[in-house]
Amino acid sequence: MKRRLPIDKAPTLRRPCPYRFYSSRAKDAAAPISTPPASPGTNVDSPSVKLRKWGNRALPLSPIMDPVKIEQRNRHRKTKLPPPKNADLTPFQKALVNNPYARALATDIRHCNITDAHLPSFFQIPFEVLPHIDPPHQFYLVPTRLFADVTPNVSYKKTGASNYAQCRQSVLKHVLEEKIHTALINHSQREDMGETKNNKSPRFRQRSGVRWRQDMDEFVLGLLQSAVVRSLKWGLQHPKAGLVTRCDDGAANIESIDGVACFIYRETLKSHSDLEAKIDTYISTAQSLSAKIGRTEMDIRLHNNLDNDHRRRKPPVMSLAASHSPARYSSARYRDRIVPVYSLTDLLGEEKMRDLFKDTAFEDARAFVVKEGNLTTNAQMALLRLQEYMN
């Protein structure tokens, strides 16, 4: 039989201390939060604690709710600002936005698996692996993004990983001749295809391998040409907009036109007379350079700091050839800079060039210039990309 304790000696029930709802704000008096000082001999501060009622010991505060930790995490984090409006740009920023070369070099760096070159993505062609819509759904390497950029009413939607090839026709011809298009498939694309070591199903063996268009170099060339036609068409159809100005006198007489971005001929630049003139220029430059080297070797004093009269020579001055070195492509001198010169016959061909000038005021024009501005930057970049691809 159990013994009963008297009422005055019965154990009292201890009521647990109820938790309070604490906010993450240290200045809130209802939820006091304190950060105890660091212990002696240490450089690391102790974590923040939250104080409780009735003198109970403080409990450590979670780093998610600790205002000190939150401030440390968010110190170098800020919400990305929206792009500035054109009216808020400085003159230098406007010149940078309207510069096609700066915009081309500002694109992300990508790696070409064929040439092993690391170049801005503007100078490369992205390829994606897509299955065919018809059974057995064979996989194909296609330039989806390039096709969407030059085709109206077609938006690009990323379907998987991309791989890049240098934007040159010679590179794509090399891929076709050597049949090395599988080098454009990376590991992520193989995973999207289901090409794994353990995948031995007959259905996979039936559609294994990736197909490649046998005219891929010509197909990409057609897409780049379509981009040029599409970007120049509106300016040629609306001459009052001032984006395109007629100039039949040639590239040598463009000093009187303001804001010239590039000069475009309708005729070809690959005539025999042009080639002969270039050869004569190269020969004369080589002869003058050879004569200068000969004179330098004959007089050893030219290599010293003293001239023939034993006086110090004048300080070196940058030559005009160094400040305006010859460009790789055809160019013309325009005031204090150099502008590119293009030929629509060489870039587009006769048929597409006639379609471009059809029913426009420039149908009988020999040449014209494209003005600088935000509305013509895409046209300049399209011309630059097409010329880079064909050379």
Buried (B, 14 or more C-beta within 10 A) or exposed (E): EEEEEEEEEEEEEEEEEEEEEBEBEBEEEEBBBEBEEEEEEEEEEEBBBBBBEEEEEBEEBEEEBBBBBEEEEEEEEEEEEEEEEEEEEEEEEEEEBBBBEEBBEEEEEBEBBBBEBEBBBBBBBBBBBBBEEEEEEBBBBBBBBBBEBBBEEEEEEEEEBBBBBBBBBEBBEBBBEEEEBEEBBBEEBBEBBEBEEEEEEEEEEEBEEBBBBEEBBEBBBEBBBBBBBBBBBBBBBEBEEEBBBBBEEEBEEBEEBEEBBBBBBBEEBEEEEEEEEEEEEEEEEEEEEEEEEEEEEEEEEEEEEEEEEEEEEEEEEEEEEEEEEEEEEBBBEBEEEBBBBBBBBBBBEEEBBEEBBEEBBBEEBEBBBBBBBEBBBBBBBBBBBBBBBBE
